[in-house]
Every structure is written in C-alpha cells, then in structure tokens.
Amino acid sequence: MNAPLARLYSTAQMQQQSACDERRREERHTTSFAAWLQTSPAERLDVRLADVSLHGCCVTGPAGVLRQGSFVSIGIGPRPPLKAVVRWVRRGPSGGEAAGMEFLRAVPGDAAEWNVLIDLGA
C-alpha cells in the first residue's frame, strides 16, 4: 500500500487488508475500466474496476449500495457477466465506496475482455 492511502485507514484496517492480500490466490492487476454490477433483477449500477485477477476484483462506485456477503453479477462487455460475492466494502475519501469481490468461478479462458485486463491492466 502506498503512503497516501495508508493514512486513510487505521492500523487495524491495514493489518486486515494485509491478511486479505496474503490469502489471495493470484496477484491483482491495477486497472481503471468501466464496468456494471447487477445487484438484483431490477438494479444495475455503473462502477469502475480498480483491480482484477482470475479469481476476483475491486470496484469503486456509489456509497450505500453493496453489502458484504451479497451476491452480484459484474460485466464489462457483451458477454454474460461473471457471478461474484462481495467480500468487503469500504467508504472512499470522495464519498463513494470500494468493494472487493471474489468470483464464484475463475474468469473463463474465452472471456477476452477480462483476460486482456488481467494480462495487461488498462
């Protein structure tokens, strides 16, 4: 974690995030890419992917929408969205929120849009 972000979190939060980082199966790749989340059949919201790996991602978006443990679908292109579970939600400095998600299944090999982000970041 770089220094400016470290000041935003308490020591306990930084230790918790460090523990989460150690449990990840793969390294997350930083990106900034438009995506959408479907939180229920009637609710779809625009978010930004902040990082991504084969097994999960972090998104930023509006506050008060996502809850830890909820199931969502996340999409970035024309192919069907990936199913995920929200693992954590944190309030951001600008009033929005960041949320970490674990995909229920790894990103498929034929999901070109996702694999480009994982391989190159964007």
C-alpha positions in Angstrom: 0.0 0.0 0.0 1.5 3.4 -0.9 1.8 6.1 1.7 -1.1 8.4 0.8 -3.6 5.5 1.1 -2.0 4.3 4.4 -3.2 7.5 6.1 -6.8 6.8 5.2 -7.0 3.5 7.2 -6.4 2.7 10.8 -3.7 0.3 11.8 -6.3 -2.5 12.4 -7.7 -1.9 8.9 -4.3 -2.0 7.3 -3.5 -5.3 9.1 -6.8 -6.8 8.0 -6.1 -5.7 4.4 -2.6 -7.2 4.6 -4.1 -10.5 5.8 -6.5 -10.4 2.8 -3.7 -9.8 0.4 -1.8 -12.8 1.7 -4.9 -15.1 1.2 -5.3 -14.2 -2.5 -4.5 -16.9 -5.0 -3.1 -14.5 -7.6 -1.8 -11.0 -7.8 -4.3 -8.4 -8.6 -3.6 -6.2 -11.6 -4.3 -2.5 -11.3 -6.7 -1.1 -13.9 -9.3 1.6 -14.4 -12.1 0.3 -16.6 -15.8 1.0 -16.8 -18.0 -2.0 -15.6 -21.5 -2.6 -14.4 -22.9 -4.5 -11.4 -26.3 -6.2 -11.2 -27.2 -6.4 -7.5 -30.8 -7.6 -8.1 -33.0 -8.2 -11.2 -34.1 -4.6 -11.1 -30.9 -2.8 -10.0 -27.9 -2.3 -12.3 -25.2 0.3 -11.5 -22.1 1.7 -13.2 -18.8 1.1 -11.4 -15.1 1.2 -12.2 -12.8 -1.7 -11.9 -9.8 -0.7 -9.8 -8.0 -4.1 -9.9 -8.7 -7.6 -11.2 -7.3 -11.2 -11.1 -8.6 -14.6 -12.3 -10.5 -15.0 -9.0 -11.7 -11.5 -8.0 -11.7 -7.8 -8.4 -12.1 -4.5 -6.7 -14.6 -1.9 -7.9 -15.4 1.7 -6.9 -18.8 3.2 -7.1 -21.7 4.9 -5.3 -22.0 4.5 -1.5 -24.6 2.5 0.4 -25.4 0.0 -2.3 -23.2 -3.0 -1.7 -23.2 -5.2 1.4 -20.5 -7.7 2.5 -21.7 -11.3 1.6 -24.2 -10.2 -1.1 -24.1 -11.9 -4.5 -23.7 -9.8 -7.6 -23.1 -10.1 -11.3 -20.3 -8.0 -12.9 -19.9 -7.3 -16.6 -17.5 -5.3 -18.8 -18.6 -6.2 -22.3 -21.1 -8.0 -24.4 -20.5 -11.5 -23.0 -22.6 -12.7 -20.0 -21.4 -11.2 -16.6 -19.4 -13.0 -14.0 -21.1 -14.0 -10.7 -19.3 -12.9 -7.6 -19.7 -12.5 -3.8 -18.8 -9.2 -2.1 -16.1 -9.9 0.4 -15.6 -6.4 1.8 -16.9 -2.8 1.4 -15.0 0.4 2.5 -16.0 4.0 2.3 -13.7 6.0 0.0 -12.4 9.5 0.6 -14.6 11.1 -2.0 -17.9 9.7 -0.5 -18.1 6.6 -2.7 -17.2 3.1 -1.8 -14.7 0.4 -2.8 -15.7 -3.2 -2.7 -13.6 -6.4 -3.0 -15.3 -9.3 -4.8 -14.5 -13.0 -5.3 -15.7 -14.6 -8.5 -17.7 -17.8 -7.9 -15.7 -19.3 -10.8 -12.4 -18.3 -12.2 -12.5 -16.0 -15.3 -13.0 -18.3 -18.3 -10.2 -18.6 -20.8 -12.5 -17.4 -23.6 -13.6 -14.2 -21.8 -11.3 -12.0 -23.9 -12.3 -8.6 -22.3 -11.5 -9.9 -18.8 -8.3 -11.7 -19.8 -6.9 -8.6 -21.5 -7.4 -6.6 -18.3 -5.7 -9.4 -16.3 -2.8 -9.7 -18.6 -2.1 -6.0 -19.3 -4.2 -3.9 -16.9 -5.8 -0.9 -18.6 
